[in-house]
Amino acid sequence: MKKTNTINLGGIIFHVDEDAFTKLQNYLNAIRSYFSKSDGQEEIIADIESRIAEIFQEKKISIITIVQVDDVIAIMGKPEDYGDGEHDEKITKPHEKNQRIRKIFRHPDDKILGGVCGGLGAYFNVDPVLFRLGFLLTMFIGGFGFFVYLILWVIAPLADRASDHLEMHGEPVTAGTIGRAVASKIEDTVTNENNQSMVRKILAGIGTVLGYFIEVLKRIFILLGKIIKPLIGIIFLILGFVAALGLSFFIIASFSGIEHEFQEMTNTFDSILEHFPLSQIFVFLGLILFIGIPLFQMIYLGIRMIFNMAKQSSAVKSALLGMWVVGFILTIFFGIYGITHFSEDSRIEEMTTLEYVKSDTLKIFLTAHDNFYWDEKHLNIVETEDGEHKLLSNVEMDVARSSDSQYHLKIIKRASARSFRDARSYAEDISYHYFLDSGQLNLNQYFEISSDDPYQQQSIELTLLVPTGKSIYLDESLKYFIYDIKNTTTTHDYEMVGHSWTMGDDGLFNEFFEKKLSMNKTKKIKFIEKSEIQDLGLEKRLIQLEETLEDLEIEVEVNVLNEKQ
């Protein structure tokens, strides 16, 4: 194994093997020797070393070998090849795409305030006066140009190195061009100082002061960012873990069939999976990749922000992106299939006359069952002991007026599927039972389907038709079974249970709730002080209001109090 050395280039430490270290040292010594008599020698060498450090960093390797050093020499050029610039074009031709990309900087030698317009002029290769006029005009039209200028001042770095000048103009960054750029920069600085007008010097001074304050603000924001960054990382970490736990719970629930609140979701999911053309493993793999990879990235980002970890390599990012795309395609395919899985509906309506009801009041109860409870609000699906049927609790009941003198029970069976034919078949397979004993109707809060049938949003809607003048008694067990029963007093379903209701011409009514409603309509207008009635017109309006309310059978008391109280 070769011996490795460390070298400091541009303030960055690199590990270099022995052969590469020797060649790099010789190359740097040759450059120092070449520029030893040039003005700004130290700046030239510092810029060249910084540029070499940038090239090494772009390669993202732990130990520099002689191969990487040869690449650097090919890009930067040898001292004996430095000339008038023609050879720079030749040696940088393979790297032209990377070297000729322009970057926005603030121009330090062509500035009035912050050098923003000078930098934009160099970037777009136009006269910066055009940008100065543009910003000046927009300051008088809405003033947004001022804020744009400040933002660019903050985010655009100052071109304080020769390599920055070259990148600003889109020129190749080699050792030779850096040397010429430093020499040109020194010459331009002397020329600009001698030729600057007094007004421009004053504006430049103001720009320097403003630049100082902007730099202070930038440092403050950077410091705050370093403080807030771990906190944001903790938030990302918590959110990522919570979401990951939620995804894991969903997958476990889907496989294990967790009951109660999640039964409708898991049974819907299972029904789609049962008919899905691909294996279930592809569905779960797609969901894990589609949701899991962003969660993994969120958790990784949180850890990286807390512990200042290195960024992921391009290979890792590309691999994760590729897997996410695969998961996205599988998820979209499954989602589209799931939407169309319940696209067609079918309903079957059955009407039954409730004979042998001798009393004028029909009492309605729920039949007790070991697996179903009267206070359940969610879907419950259980399998019978013999395994031949499934019992579903998706049943609701409404009440309406009968067209004749008998009680009737209308049963509507519903189901959904990909085709109407399948939906019809699933609806026909629904079996619902009830028990009538003289004046008492016992309803099951569940219905049966074949154990071979998947969950296809099957449901039962019961409508009890009550003759005019006859009554029904709603047992307390129907509290969550009945749904939106219309009545003359607009009483809520949960308040209707435990009472008898009579069918009238306007619907169901109950004397107790009728009296309660009448009492609620009674309004009292009290304590209207005499001082508040400032003219006779208001008194007349109050009298008219009282007469109107009396016509509506609403009792009104108006007490006019004297100011003596």
Buried (B, 14 or more C-beta within 10 A) or exposed (E): EEEBBEBEBBEBEBBBBEEBBBBBBEBBEBBBEBBEEBEBBEBBBBBBBBBBBBBBEEEEEEEBEBEBBEBBBEBBBBBEEBEEEEBBEEBBEEBEEEBBEBBBBBBBBBBBBBBBBBBBBBBEEEEBEEBBEBBEEBBEEEEEBBEBBBEBBBEBEBBEBBBBBBBBBBBBBBBBBBBBBBBEBBEBEEEBEEEEEEEEEEBBEEBEEBBEEBEEEEEEEEEEEEEEBBEBBBEBBEBBBEBBEEBEEBEEBBEEEBBEEBBBBBBBBBBBBEBBEBEEEBBBBBBBBBBBBBBBBBBBBBBBBBEEEEEBEEEEEEEBEEBBEBBBEBBEBBEEBBEEBBEBBBEEEEEEEBEEBEEEEBBBBBBEBEBBBBEBEEBBBBEEEEEEBBBBBBBBBBBBBBEEEBBBBBBBBBBBBBEEEBBBBBBEBBEBEBEBEEBBBBBBBBBBBEEEBBBBBBBBBBBBBBBEEBBBBBBEBBBBBBEEBEBBBEBEBEBBBEBBBBBEEEBBBBEEBEEBBEEEEEEEEEEBEEEEBEEEEEBEEBEEEBEEBEEEEBEBEBEEEEEEE
